[in-house]
Amino acid sequence: MKEERGAVVLAPQPVKRGSFALLVPDDMKWEVRGVSGGYRIDFRPMTPQERARRLREWRQL
C-alpha cells in the first residue's frame, strides 16, 4: 500500500492582510502541532475506523 502524506508549515504570525484556505478531502485527517517559529499541519488518509467515527459524529449534528 502506498502512503500519501503531506504537511504544511505556517509562520508564527499570519500575514496581516488576507487569509488562505486549504481544501482537504473528506477522507483525510489532519493534526496541528506547534513547532519553533510556527505551526505544522500534517495530513494523511483516514483509516476505516476513523472514517466510521467521523460519519457517526456528522450524524449526531
Secondary structure, 3 states (H helix, E strand, C coil): CCCCCEEEEECCCCCCCCCCCCCCCCCEEEEEEEECCEEEEEEEECCHHHHHHHHHHHHHC
